[in-house]
Every structure is written in structure tokens, then in C-alpha cells.
Amino acid sequence: MRISKIKLPALLLAFGLVAAGCSDGGDTDEETTESPDAGGQTEGEGAAGGDTLAAVQEAGTLKCGVNGVLAGFSLNEGGEYTGFDVDYCKAVAAAVLDDPEAVEFIELTADTRFTALQSGEVDVLIRNGTWTASRDGALGLQWTLTTFYDGQGMLVMADSEFESLEDMQNTVICVQSGTTTELNLATVFEAKGITYEPLLLEDQEALTQQFEQGACDGYTTDKSGLASFAQTTSLGFDNVRILDETMSKEPLGPAVRQGDDQWFDIVNWVVIATIQAEEFGLTSDNISSYDGDDPEILRFIGQGTGDDAEFDAGFGLDKDYNVRVIEAVGNYQEIYDRNIAPLGIAEGPNQLWTEGGLHYAPPYR
Ligand SMILES: N[C@@H](CCC(=O)N[C@@H](CS)C(=O)NCC(=O)O)C(=O)O
């Protein structure tokens, strides 16, 4: 459908939603500093500069900000959360609380997620969030090593004439506010000289509804999000199609508040542990029964000998935390296979560096 055929009620609904409370993507600092509850980087338990580890351990629960509606990453089905991001919440809880189930999942939209992290409403944000310079800098956040290398794509109806972005002159594109997606769409389409109308929607539900009702010619977001949508849309998997082009780099991963270096180190090294375990061939099934003599592995599982007997990375955790993490959620490949593989996404960069991918764990020593 072209602009001329847009249903007016759909557009009014969309713009109404935007007016009701959307920011522009969290990639500039204006909205965040203007928002009454957004500037509080010193507010809340474990806020910046504070001791998040102690706060989490005292609470006995990790408050993990998630998406909640994105199959494969975090999906809430009757209070049961599953997904790739959910597993990383559980991994952090296993490390710091010795209980992967000690997680309070807090569902956040693209618009609310950074404020929730800044204010201390959540201890960590693991919600298909892209690491960018201004989120790191202007928003006062910090991203760990990337857990999922993604890129922005475009989904269209399978029977449409669109084969590439260049074919999308004078179209309406469904896009979620508060995302890098919104910004990339503008940059890429402008650079290519493609005239389009963004239909800005504030959450997945509104976006799904609008696309399924035919209000847009294309739906753009991270390719993983599109794969997830394709699996779940009422339009049917075979009736939608994702264009080959990738419009951006979207390194997704956990984020924490800046200023609590110990907490950042912990979350970062939990992510690293899953990658390192895959490289070592350690899995949820075999890690606790390792009986080999590889000194690197022994150090990793807290059973180092000789100089490594007292090894402590200095994160304020005990020697067994890597074992708990891997026992709880498995290594990176296990997490990927359980959650992402069903979406049918090619592993591509999300493989170990030894297999031609980008996942590389710094040494645990
Ligand atoms: N990775 C991008 C996009 C993340 C994002 O919020 N994507 C949307 C579309 S898949 C989403 O998760 N929506 C769910 C919701 O907010 O209800 C970012 O960090 O800005």
C-alpha cells in the first residue's frame, strides 16, 4: 500500500499514541533530562556510584528490565518468562544470588527502558537494546559485551512488489518510537533519496495491529525482531517476507548504569562466561563434573591449583560463580539454540571467533 491509500483512523491512532508519550529513541539526552523521573542517576537502590551488588543481595532478587513481548528474546506467557534475554537475567541472578529464579522481570517499552535503568527501577536492562555512543555517553549507561549481533531490516508482505529498499518510494513504514530503528530509518532512507511516511507506534502491540491491518507497506526493526514477528503474526509466516538488506549495525546486550564499576564488571563477566564456556566445551550438563586437568578450565570453574589456587578476579563473587551461571543457563550456544534457533535466524556473526563469528572472550585470569 502506498501513502495515498493509508487508512486515516490508523494514522490518527498512531499519531495519538506518539503524542501520548513517546520520546525519540533515547539517542539524544533531551527527553531523558527533561523527564521528571529520568534524570535520577543517583536515585533508587544501587543507583550510579552506589553498590548495586549489595543492594541486590540484600533484596534477594534481581530486578531485570525486559521486553516481555518478543518471542525468542523475552516473552511473558502467563507470568512465565522465556527467551535469550531472560536467560541472561537468570545468569546474573545465578552468579550473584545463587538462584537463577530470583529474578523480578520488569517489562519495559522502548520509551521507558532507559529511564527505568537510570532511576534504579531495574538493576540491569536486558531488552534487545542496541549499544550506541550516545546511550553510553549522554544517557549515562554502560553496555556489556554484545550478546547478539543484529542489524536493522525491513519486513513486507510476501506478495508485495518490494524486492529492495529502493523499491519503497512513497510508502508508509511502521516503526517503533524510542528506538535506534526510528533514527536509522530516517538516515538510510534520506541517504538513498527514498520518500516515505513513518508510522510511529509506541509498542509492539500497536505496531503489530497496524501492520496486520495493512496500514503500512513495510515494518522495520532489528532483523531478529522481524524474525520473531514473522513467526507469530496472524498474517501467517508465509505471507510476510524480510528483505535481504541490512540497514545498520545493532549490537544488542545488557546495560547497566554508569558509575558502579563492580556491578558493570559482574554483568559483563557473566556474559563473557557464557562465551568462554562454549569455547571450553563446558555445558550445563558437564561443567560440574569436569575432571580434566586444563589449568584454564580449572581456574574458570574455581578449582585452580598452584598459583591459581587462590585466584580471585575481584568482582566480589565466590569462586564457583561461573559454574552456577553455566549450570543455570548453559553456554552461549545452548542459550542460542534454545531461544534464537527456533526463529530460523542464521548464526552469522553470533558464533565464536574460532568459527568465524564475533564472540570472543577475554582471558579469565
Ligand atoms: N534494538 C533497537 C530496537 C529495540 C526495540 O525496542 N524493538 C522493538 C521492536 S522489535 C520492540 O522490542 N518492541 C517491543 C515493545 O516495546 O513492545 C533499540 O535498542 O532501539
The ligand as an SDF file (V2000), in Angstrom:
LIG
                    3D

 20 19  0  0  0  0  0  0  0  0999 V2000
   17.4720   -2.5580   19.1880 N   0  0  0  0  0  0  0  0  0  0  0  0
   16.6780   -1.3860   18.9890 C   0  0  0  0  0  0  0  0  0  0  0  0
   15.1830   -1.6920   18.8930 C   0  0  0  0  0  0  0  0  0  0  0  0
   14.6470   -2.3150   20.1720 C   0  0  0  0  0  0  0  0  0  0  0  0
   13.1190   -2.3590   20.2430 C   0  0  0  0  0  0  0  0  0  0  0  0
   12.5570   -1.7820   21.2020 O   0  0  0  0  0  0  0  0  0  0  0  0
   12.4470   -3.0060   19.2960 N   0  0  0  0  0  0  0  0  0  0  0  0
   11.0080   -3.0790   19.2830 C   0  0  0  0  0  0  0  0  0  0  0  0
   10.5500   -3.7400   18.0060 C   0  0  0  0  0  0  0  0  0  0  0  0
   11.0520   -5.4590   17.8930 S   0  0  0  0  0  0  0  0  0  0  0  0
   10.4820   -3.8230   20.4800 C   0  0  0  0  0  0  0  0  0  0  0  0
   11.1780   -4.5860   21.0970 O   0  0  0  0  0  0  0  0  0  0  0  0
    9.2160   -3.5890   20.8170 N   0  0  0  0  0  0  0  0  0  0  0  0
    8.5290   -4.2220   21.8930 C   0  0  0  0  0  0  0  0  0  0  0  0
    7.7120   -3.2680   22.7190 C   0  0  0  0  0  0  0  0  0  0  0  0
    8.2300   -2.1890   23.0790 O   0  0  0  0  0  0  0  0  0  0  0  0
    6.5450   -3.5470   22.9950 O   0  0  0  0  0  0  0  0  0  0  0  0
   16.9420   -0.3810   20.0830 C   0  0  0  0  0  0  0  0  0  0  0  0
   17.6340   -0.7220   21.0730 O   0  0  0  0  0  0  0  0  0  0  0  0
   16.4920    0.7570   19.9850 O   0  0  0  0  0  0  0  0  0  0  0  0
  1  2  1  0
  2  3  1  0
  2 18  1  0
  3  4  1  0
  4  5  1  0
  5  6  2  0
  5  7  1  0
  7  8  1  0
  8  9  1  0
  8 11  1  0
  9 10  1  0
 11 12  2  0
 11 13  1  0
 13 14  1  0
 14 15  1  0
 15 16  2  0
 15 17  1  0
 18 19  2  0
 18 20  1  0
M  END
$$$$
